[in-house]
Amino acid sequence: MDARLNKLIQAFEAKGWAFMGSVDVSSDWWFQDILQLVSTWRPTGVNIYLTLLTDPLILDKKVVWCISISTIIPDSRNFTYLDQLTLNDIKKTDLNLFVERINNYILTISS
């Protein structure tokens, strides 16, 4: 697993999420994998999904360039995500604030 992706997952784990692994879905050209996290803090049992989007300019390989966050498994490449973060921006982003923003959104939709 890419160290930057691992850093993002660790930030989620530090803020009340458990990494469950890859979701069992058939792959398509626009993503490499979909990872599931489940909340361990209130509200417990809520799922979020990290979709590893592939670079649309590189057609012969699945090179991840962006991680998109959603509360349901995306069904197409035109899906609207809660938030997105490029792999390169992980180093520049305050991941605690990023995850807190996701947590606050989850709290508002679960209330």
N, CA, C and O of each residue as an XYZ file, in Angstrom:
444
protein
N       0.849     -1.176      0.000
C       0.000      0.000      0.000
C       0.893      1.238      0.000
O       1.908      1.284      0.696
N       0.511      2.221     -0.774
C       1.236      3.480     -0.857
C       1.316      4.126      0.529
O       0.323      4.166      1.256
N       2.489      4.627      0.890
C       2.700      5.226      2.213
C       1.768      6.407      2.460
O       1.336      6.627      3.592
N       1.451      7.174      1.408
C       0.557      8.325      1.571
C      -0.870      7.863      1.883
O      -1.551      8.455      2.721
N      -1.307      6.821      1.216
C      -2.629      6.260      1.490
C      -2.667      5.694      2.907
O      -3.649      5.880      3.625
N      -1.620      5.016      3.301
C      -1.526      4.471      4.647
C      -1.606      5.590      5.695
O      -2.236      5.421      6.739
N      -0.975      6.717      5.416
C      -1.016      7.873      6.321
C      -2.448      8.401      6.463
O      -2.867      8.769      7.560
N      -3.187      8.436      5.369
C      -4.578      8.883      5.407
C      -5.427      7.904      6.223
O      -6.241      8.330      7.043
N      -5.249      6.621      6.011
C      -5.997      5.614      6.767
C      -5.681      5.722      8.254
O      -6.582      5.610      9.085
N      -4.420      5.937      8.600
C      -4.036      6.099      9.999
C      -4.706      7.327     10.619
O      -5.080      7.304     11.791
N      -4.857      8.393      9.837
C      -5.542      9.593     10.335
C      -7.007      9.284     10.625
O      -7.549      9.750     11.628
N      -7.647      8.511      9.767
C      -9.029      8.100     10.020
C      -9.108      7.207     11.257
O     -10.009      7.365     12.080
N      -8.171      6.272     11.388
C      -8.178      5.369     12.543
C      -7.997      6.135     13.853
O      -8.575      5.761     14.873
N      -7.208      7.192     13.832
C      -6.989      8.010     15.026
C      -8.228      8.817     15.408
O      -8.336      9.307     16.532
N      -9.158      8.951     14.468
C     -10.370      9.745     14.701
C     -11.636      8.886     14.703
O     -12.717      9.372     14.371
N     -11.501      7.606     15.080
C     -12.690      6.798     15.309
C     -13.152      5.925     14.166
O     -14.332      5.579     14.101
N     -12.260      5.557     13.262
C     -12.633      4.685     12.145
C     -11.773      3.439     12.170
O     -10.590      3.501     12.503
N     -12.361      2.307     11.819
C     -11.634      1.046     11.702
C     -11.539      0.682     10.226
O     -12.541      0.667      9.511
N     -10.336      0.394      9.786
C     -10.104     -0.008      8.401
C     -10.508     -1.464      8.231
O      -9.973     -2.348      8.900
N     -11.457     -1.708      7.327
C     -11.986     -3.054      7.119
C     -11.344     -3.760      5.922
O     -11.411     -4.985      5.826
N     -10.722     -3.005      5.008
C     -10.101     -3.603      3.831
C     -10.835     -3.253      2.557
O     -11.657     -2.338      2.524
N     -10.531     -3.983      1.525
C     -11.128     -3.743      0.208
C     -12.562     -4.244      0.157
O     -12.907     -5.265      0.751
N     -13.379     -3.506     -0.562
C     -14.757     -3.904     -0.804
C     -14.753     -4.861     -1.982
O     -14.010     -4.667     -2.944
N     -15.568     -5.877     -1.909
C     -15.638     -6.883     -2.967
C     -16.546     -6.384     -4.097
O     -17.734     -6.703     -4.144
N     -15.964     -5.599     -4.998
C     -16.694     -5.100     -6.168
C     -15.842     -5.370     -7.404
O     -14.616     -5.437     -7.324
N     -16.497     -5.520     -8.526
C     -15.733     -5.732     -9.759
C     -15.087     -4.417    -10.163
O     -15.699     -3.353    -10.060
N     -13.883     -4.498    -10.609
C     -13.108     -3.317    -10.968
C     -13.572     -2.738    -12.299
O     -14.103     -3.439    -13.160
N     -13.358     -1.457    -12.432
C     -13.652     -0.752    -13.667
C     -12.433      0.110    -13.977
O     -11.536      0.227    -13.143
N     -12.387      0.704    -15.140
C     -11.196      1.437    -15.555
C     -10.937      2.679    -14.714
O      -9.792      3.122    -14.637
N     -11.945      3.255    -14.086
C     -11.804      4.544    -13.414
C     -11.360      4.455    -11.961
O     -11.097      5.489    -11.348
N     -11.268      3.257    -11.389
C     -10.736      3.116    -10.033
C      -9.903      1.855     -9.902
O     -10.078      0.886    -10.641
N      -8.993      1.897     -8.940
C      -8.148      0.729     -8.678
C      -8.733     -0.146     -7.572
O      -8.673     -1.374     -7.641
N      -9.303      0.504     -6.545
C      -9.836     -0.236     -5.413
C     -10.801      0.669     -4.646
O     -10.765      1.891     -4.786
N     -11.656      0.056     -3.841
C     -12.532      0.793     -2.931
C     -12.310      0.196     -1.553
O     -12.496     -1.003     -1.342
N     -11.904      1.058     -0.608
C     -11.594      0.625      0.743
C     -12.713      1.037      1.694
O     -13.272      2.127      1.570
N     -13.032      0.179      2.625
C     -14.116      0.437      3.568
C     -13.556      0.751      4.948
O     -12.641      0.085      5.435
N     -14.131      1.788      5.570
C     -13.868      2.102      6.966
C     -15.203      2.151      7.689
O     -16.207      2.575      7.118
N     -15.218      1.714      8.954
C     -16.440      1.689      9.753
C     -16.190      2.497     11.021
O     -15.146      2.362     11.661
N     -17.162      3.341     11.378
C     -16.994      4.185     12.562
C     -17.063      3.360     13.841
O     -17.919      2.492     14.006
N     -16.124      3.665     14.743
C     -16.116      3.040     16.063
C     -16.559      4.043     17.122
O     -16.841      3.669     18.261
N     -16.619      5.305     16.749
C     -17.146      6.361     17.607
C     -18.583      6.619     17.184
O     -19.002      6.201     16.104
N     -19.344      7.313     18.040
C     -20.737      7.624     17.697
C     -20.805      8.518     16.482
O     -20.047      9.484     16.401
N     -21.654      8.248     15.563
C     -22.530      7.082     15.463
C     -21.738      5.853     14.999
O     -21.067      5.896     13.968
N     -21.818      4.796     15.738
C     -21.046      3.588     15.418
C     -21.692      2.827     14.258
O     -22.901      2.889     14.034
N     -20.849      2.119     13.544
C     -21.339      1.264     12.466
C     -21.582      1.952     11.136
O     -22.052      1.320     10.190
N     -21.268      3.244     11.048
C     -21.437      3.968      9.784
C     -20.255      3.643      8.877
O     -19.109      3.609      9.324
N     -20.541      3.406      7.610
C     -19.490      3.109      6.629
C     -19.103      4.352      5.850
O     -19.942      5.191      5.524
N     -17.811      4.450      5.558
C     -17.353      5.373      4.524
C     -16.446      4.568      3.602
O     -15.882      3.545      3.990
N     -16.324      5.052      2.388
C     -15.552      4.350      1.374
C     -14.521      5.284      0.770
O     -14.828      6.421      0.413
N     -13.297      4.792      0.660
C     -12.225      5.518      0.001
C     -12.042      4.885     -1.371
O     -11.585      3.748     -1.487
N     -12.398      5.626     -2.393
C     -12.258      5.121     -3.757
C     -10.943      5.623     -4.317
O     -10.692      6.827     -4.353
N     -10.107      4.701     -4.750
C      -8.800      5.047     -5.313
C      -8.975      5.266     -6.810
O      -8.954      4.324     -7.602
N      -9.149      6.534     -7.176
C      -9.402      6.878     -8.573
C      -8.115      6.828     -9.385
O      -7.057      7.245     -8.913
N      -8.209      6.320    -10.595
C      -7.028      6.229    -11.453
C      -6.912      7.448    -12.357
O      -7.895      8.115    -12.682
N      -5.688      7.705    -12.741
C      -5.391      8.842    -13.612
C      -6.007      8.585    -14.989
O      -5.633      7.620    -15.656
N      -6.937      9.428    -15.423
C      -7.597      9.199    -16.711
C      -6.688      9.426    -17.914
O      -7.045      9.057    -19.033
N      -5.519     10.027    -17.701
C      -4.594     10.277    -18.811
C      -3.635      9.116    -19.048
O      -2.964      9.058    -20.079
N      -3.573      8.200    -18.100
C      -2.707      7.037    -18.250
C      -3.613      5.820    -18.480
O      -4.199      5.280    -17.542
N      -3.711      5.411    -19.722
C      -4.682      4.380    -20.081
C      -4.161      2.956    -19.971
O      -4.954      2.027    -19.816
N      -2.850      2.762    -20.048
C      -2.328      1.398    -20.067
C      -2.036      0.834    -18.677
O      -1.741     -0.354    -18.551
N      -2.113      1.676    -17.612
C      -1.890      1.222    -16.237
C      -2.893      1.906    -15.321
O      -3.400      2.983    -15.632
N      -3.174      1.272    -14.192
C      -4.054      1.883    -13.194
C      -3.189      2.603    -12.157
O      -2.786      2.016    -11.153
N      -2.913      3.869    -12.417
C      -2.110      4.687    -11.524
C      -3.052      5.558    -10.696
O      -3.777      6.394    -11.236
N      -3.032      5.352     -9.381
C      -3.916      6.124     -8.497
C      -3.401      7.543     -8.386
O      -2.216      7.772     -8.145
N      -4.310      8.499     -8.567
C      -3.929      9.902     -8.423
C      -4.776     10.615     -7.384
O      -4.389     11.677     -6.896
N      -5.942     10.039     -7.032
C      -6.862     10.734     -6.148
C      -7.633      9.734     -5.293
O      -7.952      8.631     -5.737
N      -7.925     10.139     -4.064
C      -8.743      9.336     -3.168
C     -10.023     10.107     -2.913
O      -9.988     11.261     -2.485
N     -11.138      9.476     -3.174
C     -12.442     10.105     -2.990
C     -13.172      9.427     -1.848
O     -13.108      8.209     -1.687
N     -13.876     10.240     -1.049
C     -14.582      9.735      0.123
C     -16.082      9.804     -0.115
O     -16.598     10.808     -0.605
N     -16.788      8.706      0.242
C     -18.243      8.666      0.089
C     -18.852      7.816      1.190
O     -18.155      7.055      1.862
N     -20.165      7.953      1.369
C     -20.871      7.145      2.367
C     -21.524      5.909      1.751
O     -22.032      5.044      2.464
N     -21.504      5.838      0.431
C     -21.992      4.654     -0.276
C     -20.962      4.276     -1.338
O     -20.122      5.091     -1.720
N     -21.038      3.055     -1.801
C     -20.108      2.610     -2.848
C     -20.491      3.307     -4.147
O     -21.633      3.199     -4.595
N     -19.550      4.016     -4.752
C     -19.861      4.718     -6.001
C     -20.252      3.757     -7.116
O     -19.736      2.644     -7.213
N     -21.177      4.215     -7.953
C     -21.676      3.338     -9.013
C     -21.236      3.749    -10.413
O     -21.520      3.054    -11.388
N     -20.545      4.872    -10.508
C     -20.049      5.298    -11.823
C     -18.927      6.304    -11.634
O     -18.698      6.798    -10.530
N     -18.241      6.595    -12.705
C     -17.140      7.552    -12.624
C     -17.626      8.983    -12.441
O     -16.832      9.863    -12.109
N     -18.907      9.232    -12.650
C     -19.485     10.565    -12.492
C     -20.149     10.750    -11.131
O     -20.950     11.667    -10.949
N     -19.825      9.900    -10.196
C     -20.388      9.928     -8.852
C     -19.969     11.213     -8.127
O     -18.864     11.712     -8.340
N     -20.850     11.748     -7.272
C     -20.527     12.930     -6.478
C     -20.050     12.482     -5.098
O     -20.795     11.850     -4.349
N     -18.809     12.812     -4.771
C     -18.185     12.388     -3.524
C     -18.308     13.466     -2.455
O     -18.546     14.635     -2.759
N     -18.139     13.054     -1.181
C     -18.123     14.011     -0.075
C     -16.911     14.920     -0.178
O     -17.000     16.131      0.022
N     -15.782     14.312     -0.493
C     -14.526     15.060     -0.592
C     -13.533     14.232     -1.387
O     -13.705     13.029     -1.580
N     -12.494     14.908     -1.841
C     -11.423     14.239     -2.581
C     -10.085     14.807     -2.137
O      -9.991     15.948     -1.685
N      -9.058     13.988     -2.276
C      -7.711     14.385     -1.910
C      -6.744     13.654     -2.844
O      -6.766     12.427     -2.932
N      -5.901     14.414     -3.537
C      -4.924     13.751     -4.401
C      -3.828     13.141     -3.540
O      -3.578     13.596     -2.423
N      -3.186     12.122     -4.059
C      -2.081     11.502     -3.317
C      -1.006     12.523     -2.987
O      -0.463     12.510     -1.883
N      -0.688     13.412     -3.932
C       0.343     14.415     -3.688
C      -0.071     15.436     -2.640
O       0.788     15.983     -1.949
N      -1.359     15.706     -2.504
C      -1.828     16.678     -1.516
C      -1.866     16.121     -0.100
O      -1.992     16.890      0.853
N      -1.762     14.821      0.064
C      -1.772     14.236      1.404
C      -0.632     14.810      2.235
O      -0.802     15.070      3.427
N       0.525     15.009      1.619
C       1.679     15.548      2.336
C       1.453     16.995      2.777
O       2.006     17.427      3.788
N       0.646     17.743      2.029
C       0.430     19.170      2.293
C      -0.822     19.450      3.120
O      -1.046     20.586      3.537
N      -1.629     18.437      3.356
C      -2.925     18.618      4.002
C      -2.842     18.280      5.482
O      -2.174     17.323      5.872
N      -3.524     19.072      6.306
C      -3.669     18.737      7.717
C      -4.712     17.618      7.779
O      -5.915     17.875      7.724
N      -4.245     16.394      7.894
C      -5.144     15.242      7.833
C      -6.104     15.192      9.017
O      -7.215     14.677      8.890
N      -5.688     15.723     10.169
C      -6.606     15.775     11.309
C      -7.819     16.629     10.980
O      -8.951     16.233     11.261
N      -7.595     17.801     10.384
C      -8.704     18.673      9.999
C      -9.546     18.047      8.889
O     -10.772     18.157      8.895
N      -8.893     17.400      7.953
C      -9.596     16.747      6.857
C     -10.560     15.689      7.401
O     -11.729     15.651      7.019
N     -10.060     14.832      8.295
C     -10.898     13.764      8.864
C     -11.976     14.361      9.763
O     -13.107     13.873      9.765
N     -11.658     15.395     10.521
C     -12.670     16.048     11.358
C     -13.813     16.597     10.507
O     -14.976     16.519     10.904
N     -13.489     17.148      9.347
C     -14.521     17.652      8.440
C     -15.445     16.514      7.979
O     -16.663     16.679      7.920
N     -14.852     15.366      7.656
C     -15.656     14.197      7.271
C     -16.501     13.740      8.463
O     -17.687     13.449      8.309
N     -15.893     13.678      9.647
C     -16.626     13.263     10.849
C     -17.811     14.186     11.127
O     -18.898     13.717     11.464
N     -17.606     15.487     10.988
C     -18.687     16.449     11.231
C     -19.819     16.240     10.231
O     -20.991     16.337     10.596
N     -19.489     15.961      9.003
C     -20.518     15.695      8.004
C     -21.303     14.432      8.370
O     -22.532     14.411      8.290
N     -20.588     13.388      8.769
C     -21.245     12.127      9.153
C     -22.186     12.360     10.335
O     -23.284     11.806     10.376
N     -21.757     13.176     11.292
C     -22.613     13.484     12.448
C     -23.896     14.206     12.013
O     -24.972     13.930     12.545
N     -23.784     15.121     11.056
C     -24.962     15.882     10.640
C     -25.955     15.021      9.866
O     -27.164     15.203     10.006
N     -25.471     14.093      9.058
C     -26.413     13.262      8.292
C     -26.976     12.118      9.117
O     -27.991     11.528      8.746
N     -26.325     11.795     10.243
C     -26.783     10.692     11.083
C     -27.693     11.165     12.217
O     -28.266     10.342     12.931
N     -27.828     12.462     12.386
C     -28.655     12.995     13.484
C     -30.114     12.988     13.145
O     -30.939     13.402     13.959
